[in-house]
Amino acid sequence: MQKKLFFKGCIVGLLMLLLGVPLVMIESTISERMAYRDEAARSIANDSVGEQHVYGPILVIPYDEAYSVKEKDEVKRYTKRVHHLVFPNQLDIASAMDTERRYRGIHQVLMFNGAHRISGDFVLPPMSDLPHTVSGSDITPYQPFIALAVADVRGVRDIPRLQWGQRSFEFEQGSGLLSARQGLHANLPLDAAVAGSVKFTFDLHLAGMNSQAFVPLAKNNSFTLKSPWPHPQFSGRFLPESRSISDKGFDAAWRISSLATEAQQQLRLREAAGRRDERAMPDLDMIRTGFIEPVNVYSMADRATKYGLLFVALTFAAFFLFEVMKRLPIHPVQYALVGLALAIFFLLLVSLSEHIDFLAAYCIAAAACISLIAYYLSHVLHDVKRGAGFGAALTMLYGVLYGLLSSENNALVLGAILLFAVLAGIMVATRKVDWYALGDASATRTAAG
């Protein structure tokens, strides 16, 4: 290989590596904007309401247990307060969720408003069956209550009323649970907790941000959720038994029995721990539905920037081949200017996508950079057609990049196919090039003669 060609290749390679510096700076800027967006979301959550999870209703029967302990020659009498938890036999929650956007500066966060119809029944034990934790103790029951734990009570829009059999009770602030102070509770008279089966129902209007979760605490649990939002994300311990997702929204349904979850045991352990050791509290089994944005402009822009060096490498490779095959020298400064124009595309993309739709921002940024590079190359290469040809090639390249961004699951295979196609094109285009003769003026003249 001729020294001149080798030296030019080294300069081009060095320029490509140097252009990685502005690309890294742009990627850092995108990360900062992502951090600002997350801070805006936290600020909105602090000022309004955050993610929600709900568990209950649970019938809590508090009672005092008095017992005697012989200490040395003296018998001492002790009393401790116990919360006996009774979980529903059947729990049905039918939810309808609407969404809205909240803004903090240029950043926006998706919020939801949920209308939940909660119903079911309890099978109540007789008071005489309350468990004795100490043998021979005496039990004195107190007023029972229905507890409902809510992660962020600021989202409760109306004061619910509990329909308990034929009677009605209003919920009050505080769950009454040891492990979850935030929530609601409804006090019941002692005669409302007599042994037998009691049906209940109430409506809960609850706002939140990002996700809504429920805990399957009953013997038999049924959850249904519908919303006009077309981009749900189902997670947690259980996925929906059935779901339907379209542009008009989604419907999802879960059926979970107590045989499939340890939620009751987990909550009993949390209540036993109280707030003495938060780390010892087991996580509760939940079903969770997230309301996600279909396009996160910062993550898309960040993914696009990761292909920046590939863009520069492919463009420089095309220039180098053109220079070699057409014997038309291109100055390193011209390489650098075109590379900077390619890098500026990613900065334009993230800045425009903060204000307009991502696809529109992508098209505007790509059109601006392609037009600038095509115009510049038409003069550098002394031919408008050559500049237009490079512009067309860049248009195809930007189109392929958008395909990679839009199809995250297939990004690897599409990228591999792209690289293979580029390598195949270079090999086909240079299959007859005599690399040893390149730069040899005498060889060039001989070939021309």
C-alpha positions in Angstrom: 0.0 0.0 0.0 1.4 3.4 -0.9 2.6 5.7 1.9 0.4 8.6 0.8 -2.8 6.4 0.9 -1.8 5.0 4.3 -1.1 8.5 5.7 -4.4 9.8 4.4 -6.2 6.8 5.9 -4.6 7.5 9.3 -5.7 11.1 9.2 -9.3 10.2 8.4 -9.3 7.6 11.2 -8.0 10.2 13.6 -10.6 12.7 12.6 -13.3 10.1 13.1 -12.1 9.4 16.6 -11.9 13.2 17.4 -15.5 13.6 16.2 -16.3 11.2 19.0 -15.7 14.1 21.4 -18.6 16.3 20.3 -20.8 13.1 20.1 -19.9 12.3 23.8 -20.7 15.9 24.7 -24.1 15.7 23.0 -24.8 12.4 24.7 -23.9 14.1 28.0 -26.3 16.9 27.2 -29.1 14.4 26.6 -28.4 12.7 29.9 -28.7 16.1 31.7 -32.0 16.7 30.0 -33.2 13.3 31.0 -32.2 14.2 34.6 -34.1 17.5 34.4 -37.2 15.6 33.2 -36.9 13.1 36.1 -36.5 16.0 38.5 -39.6 17.6 37.0 -41.5 14.4 37.5 -40.4 14.2 41.1 -41.3 17.8 41.6 -44.8 17.2 40.3 -45.2 14.1 42.5 -44.0 16.1 45.5 -46.5 18.9 44.8 -49.5 16.7 43.8 -49.5 12.9 44.0 -47.1 10.0 43.2 -47.4 6.3 42.2 -50.3 4.5 43.8 -50.8 1.1 45.4 -53.9 0.0 47.3 -54.5 -2.9 49.5 -57.6 -3.8 51.4 -60.3 -3.6 52.6 -59.2 -5.6 55.7 -61.4 -6.1 58.8 -59.3 -5.3 61.8 -60.6 -6.4 65.2 -58.4 -4.9 68.0 -58.6 -6.4 71.4 -56.7 -6.3 74.7 -55.2 -9.6 75.9 -54.6 -9.7 79.6 -52.4 -12.4 81.1 -50.5 -13.2 84.3 -46.8 -13.9 84.6 -45.2 -15.3 87.8 -42.0 -13.5 88.4 -40.1 -14.8 91.4 -42.6 -14.9 94.3 -44.9 -12.3 92.7 -47.6 -12.7 90.0 -47.8 -9.7 87.7 -50.6 -8.8 85.4 -49.9 -7.6 81.8 -52.0 -6.4 79.0 -51.1 -6.1 75.3 -53.0 -4.8 72.3 -53.5 -7.2 69.4 -54.9 -6.5 65.9 -56.6 -9.5 64.5 -56.8 -9.3 60.6 -59.8 -10.7 58.7 -59.3 -10.8 54.9 -62.2 -10.7 52.4 -63.6 -14.0 51.2 -64.3 -12.4 47.8 -62.8 -9.2 46.5 -63.9 -7.6 43.2 -62.3 -4.3 42.0 -63.6 -2.8 38.7 -61.4 0.2 37.6 -61.8 2.8 34.9 -58.8 5.0 34.4 -58.5 8.3 32.5 -55.2 10.1 31.9 -54.1 13.7 31.7 -50.8 15.6 31.3 -49.1 17.9 33.9 -46.4 20.3 32.9 -43.4 21.7 34.7 -41.7 24.0 32.3 -41.2 22.2 28.9 -41.4 18.8 30.6 -44.6 16.8 30.9 -45.7 14.0 33.1 -48.6 11.6 32.6 -51.1 11.5 35.4 -54.2 9.3 35.8 -57.6 9.5 37.6 -59.1 6.2 38.6 -62.7 5.4 39.5 -62.6 2.1 41.4 -65.7 0.1 42.4 -64.7 -2.2 45.3 -67.0 -4.9 46.4 -67.1 -8.4 47.9 -67.9 -10.1 51.2 -66.3 -11.1 54.5 -66.9 -14.3 56.5 -66.7 -13.0 60.0 -65.5 -15.3 62.9 -67.3 -15.2 66.3 -65.6 -13.0 68.9 -65.0 -16.2 71.0 -62.7 -17.4 68.2 -60.2 -14.5 68.5 -56.8 -16.1 68.9 -55.1 -16.2 72.3 -51.4 -15.5 72.0 -50.9 -16.5 75.6 -52.5 -19.5 77.2 -55.2 -18.7 79.7 -55.4 -15.0 78.8 -58.5 -12.9 78.9 -59.7 -11.1 75.8 -61.5 -7.7 75.7 -62.5 -6.8 72.1 -62.8 -3.1 71.0 -64.4 -1.4 68.1 -63.5 -3.1 64.8 -62.8 -1.1 61.7 -62.3 -1.6 57.9 -58.8 -0.6 56.9 -57.7 0.5 53.4 -54.0 1.3 52.7 -53.3 3.9 50.0 -49.8 4.8 49.0 -50.5 8.5 48.6 -53.8 9.7 50.2 -53.4 13.1 48.4 -54.9 11.3 45.4 -58.2 10.5 47.1 -60.7 12.8 45.4 -63.9 12.1 47.4 -64.7 10.8 50.8 -65.9 7.2 50.2 -68.8 5.7 52.0 -68.7 2.0 52.9 -71.9 0.0 52.4 -71.7 -2.7 55.0 -74.6 -5.0 54.6 -77.6 -2.8 55.1 -75.7 -0.1 56.9 -73.5 2.8 55.7 -70.3 4.2 57.3 -68.0 7.0 56.2 -64.3 6.5 55.8 -61.9 8.6 57.9 -58.2 9.5 57.5 -55.5 6.9 58.4 -55.5 3.2 57.7 -55.1 2.1 61.3 -52.6 -0.5 60.2 -49.2 -0.6 61.9 -47.3 -1.2 58.7 -49.1 1.4 56.5 -50.2 4.5 58.2 -51.4 6.2 55.0 -54.9 5.3 54.0 -58.5 5.2 55.1 -60.5 3.4 57.7 -64.2 3.1 58.6 -65.2 2.4 62.2 -67.8 -0.3 62.8 -69.9 -0.9 65.8 -69.3 -4.2 67.7 -72.7 -5.5 66.5 -71.7 -5.0 62.9 -68.9 -7.6 63.3 -71.0 -10.6 64.4 -70.3 -14.0 63.0 -71.6 -14.6 59.5 -71.2 -13.4 56.0 -71.4 -9.7 55.2 -71.4 -8.0 51.8 -69.6 -4.7 51.3 -69.2 -2.1 48.6 -67.7 1.4 48.1 -66.4 3.7 45.4 -62.8 5.0 45.5 -61.8 7.9 43.3 -58.0 8.0 43.3 -55.5 10.0 41.2 -51.9 9.1 40.7 -48.8 9.2 38.5 -47.2 6.5 36.4 -48.7 3.3 37.8 -51.5 1.8 39.8 -51.1 -1.4 41.9 -53.4 -3.6 43.9 -52.7 -6.4 46.4 -54.7 -9.7 46.1 -55.5 -10.1 49.8 -58.8 -12.0 49.5 -59.4 -15.7 49.3 -60.7 -15.1 45.7 -59.6 -11.9 43.9 -61.0 -10.4 40.7 -59.6 -7.3 39.1 -60.7 -5.6 35.9 -59.2 -2.4 34.5 -60.0 -0.4 31.4 -58.7 2.9 30.1 -58.5 4.9 26.9 -54.7 5.1 27.2 -53.3 2.8 24.5 -49.9 2.1 26.0 -50.1 0.1 29.3 -47.3 -1.8 30.9 -48.3 -4.8 33.0 -45.9 -5.9 35.8 -45.9 -7.1 39.3 -46.3 -10.7 40.6 -49.1 -11.5 38.2 -49.8 -10.6 34.6 -53.4 -10.3 33.3 -55.4 -13.4 32.6 -56.9 -11.6 29.6 -56.2 -8.3 27.9 -57.1 -6.3 24.9 -55.0 -3.4 23.7 -55.8 -1.1 20.7 -55.5 2.5 19.7 -58.7 3.2 21.6 -57.3 1.9 24.9 -57.1 -1.3 26.8 -59.0 -3.7 28.9 -57.3 -6.2 31.3 -58.6 -8.8 33.8 -57.0 -10.8 36.6 -58.3 -13.7 38.7 -56.1 -14.7 41.6 -56.8 -17.1 44.5 -55.1 -17.1 47.9 -53.5 -20.4 46.8 -51.4 -18.5 44.2 -50.2 -15.7 46.5 -48.6 -15.2 49.9 -50.0 -11.7 50.2 -52.0 -12.5 53.4 -48.9 -14.0 55.1 -46.7 -11.1 54.0 -49.1 -8.6 55.4 -49.3 -10.4 58.7 -45.5 -10.3 58.9 -45.5 -6.6 58.1 -48.1 -6.0 60.8 -46.1 -8.0 63.3 -42.9 -6.0 62.5 -44.9 -2.7 62.6 -42.4 0.1 61.9 -39.6 -1.3 64.0 -37.6 -2.5 61.1 -38.6 -1.4 57.6 -36.0 -3.6 56.0 -37.4 -6.7 57.6 -40.8 -6.1 56.0 -41.5 -8.5 53.0 -42.6 -7.0 49.7 -46.3 -7.6 49.1 -47.4 -9.5 46.0 -49.0 -7.0 43.7 -50.5 -6.5 40.2 -49.3 -3.3 38.7 -50.4 -1.4 35.6 -48.1 1.4 34.3 -49.2 4.2 32.0 -46.1 4.8 29.8 -45.3 7.3 27.1 -45.2 5.6 23.6 -42.1 7.7 22.7 -39.6 8.9 25.3 -37.8 11.6 23.3 -34.7 11.5 25.5 -34.3 7.7 25.4 -34.9 7.8 21.6 -32.4 10.6 21.2 -29.9 8.8 23.4 -30.2 5.6 21.4 -29.8 7.6 18.2 -26.6 9.2 19.4 -25.1 5.8 20.0 -25.2 5.3 16.3 -23.4 8.7 15.7 -19.9 7.3 15.3 -21.3 4.7 12.9 -22.8 7.5 10.8 -19.5 9.3 10.7 -17.6 6.2 9.9 -19.9 5.2 7.0 -19.8 8.8 5.6 -16.0 9.0 5.8 -15.7 5.6 4.2 -17.8 6.8 1.3 -15.7 9.9 1.0 -12.5 7.9 1.1 -13.7 5.4 -1.6 -14.8 8.3 -3.7 -11.5 10.0 -3.3 -9.6 6.7 -4.2 -11.8 5.7 -7.1 -12.4 9.1 -8.7 -8.9 10.5 -8.0 -10.5 13.6 -6.5 -8.7 14.7 -3.3 -10.8 15.7 -0.3 -9.1 17.8 2.3 -9.2 16.6 6.0 -10.8 19.9 6.9 -13.7 19.1 4.6 -14.0 15.6 6.2 -14.1 17.4 9.6 -16.8 19.9 8.6 -19.1 17.1 7.2 -18.5 15.1 10.3 -19.5 18.0 12.5 -22.6 18.5 10.5 -23.5 14.9 11.1 -22.9 15.4 14.9 -25.1 18.5 15.0 -28.0 16.4 13.8 -28.3 14.7 17.2 -28.2 18.0 19.1 -30.9 19.4 16.8 -33.0 16.2 17.3 -33.1 16.4 21.1 -33.7 20.2 21.2 -36.5 20.1 18.7 -38.2 17.0 20.2 -38.6 18.8 23.5 -41.1 21.1 21.7 -42.7 19.1 18.9 -43.5 15.5 18.0 -40.4 13.2 17.8 -41.0 12.1 14.2 -41.4 15.7 13.1 -38.3 16.7 15.0 -36.4 13.8 13.4 -37.5 14.8 9.9 -36.7 18.5 10.3 -33.2 17.8 11.8 -32.4 15.2 9.2 -33.6 17.4 6.3 -31.5 20.4 7.6 -28.3 18.3 7.9 -28.8 16.5 4.6 -29.5 19.7 2.7 -26.4 21.4 4.3 -24.1 18.5 3.5 -25.5 18.0 -0.1 -25.0 21.7 -0.8 -21.5 21.7 0.6 -20.4 18.6 -1.2 -21.8 19.8 -4.5 -19.1 22.5 -4.4 -16.4 20.3 -2.8 -16.8 17.6 -5.4 -17.3 20.1 -8.2 -20.6 18.5 -9.3 -24.1 19.1 -8.2 -25.1 15.5 -9.1 -22.4 14.1 -6.8 -23.6 16.3 -3.9 -27.2 15.2 -4.6 -26.0 11.5 -4.7 -24.4 11.8 -1.3 -27.6 13.6 -0.1 -29.7 10.7 -1.3 -27.4 8.2 0.4 -27.6 10.1 3.7 -31.4 10.2 3.4 -31.4 6.4 3.1 -29.0 6.2 6.1 -31.3 8.4 8.3 -34.3 6.4 7.2 -32.5 3.2 8.4 -31.6 4.9 11.7 -35.3 5.8 12.3 -36.2 2.2 11.6 -33.7 1.1 14.2 -35.1 3.5 16.8 -38.7 2.6 16.1 -38.1 -1.2 16.3 -36.2 -1.6 19.6 -36.8 -5.4 19.7 -35.2 -5.8 16.2 -32.5 -3.2 16.5 -29.7 -5.7 16.7 -30.6 -7.7 13.7 -31.4 -4.6 11.6 -28.0 -3.0 12.6 -26.2 -6.2 11.7 -27.9 -6.4 8.3 -27.0 -2.7 7.7 -23.4 -3.3 8.5 -23.3 -6.4 6.3 -24.9 -4.5 3.4 -22.4 -1.6 3.7 -19.4 -4.0 3.8 -20.8 -5.9 0.8 -21.3 -2.7 -1.1 -17.7 -1.6 -0.4 -16.3 -5.0 -1.4 -18.3 -5.0 -4.6 -17.4 -1.4 -5.5 -13.6 -2.0 -4.9 -13.4 -5.5 -6.3 -11.2 -4.3 -9.2 -9.1 -1.7 -7.4 -5.4 -2.3 -7.5 -4.5 -0.9 -4.0 -0.8 -1.2 -4.6 -1.1 1.0 -7.7 -3.1 3.8 -5.9 -1.1 7.0 -5.6 1.5 5.8 -8.1 1.4 8.5 -10.7 3.4 6.6 -13.2 1.0 3.7 -12.9 -1.9 6.1 -13.3 -0.3 7.5 -16.5 0.5 4.0 -17.8 -3.1 2.9 -17.2 -4.4 6.0 -18.9 -2.2 5.5 -21.9 
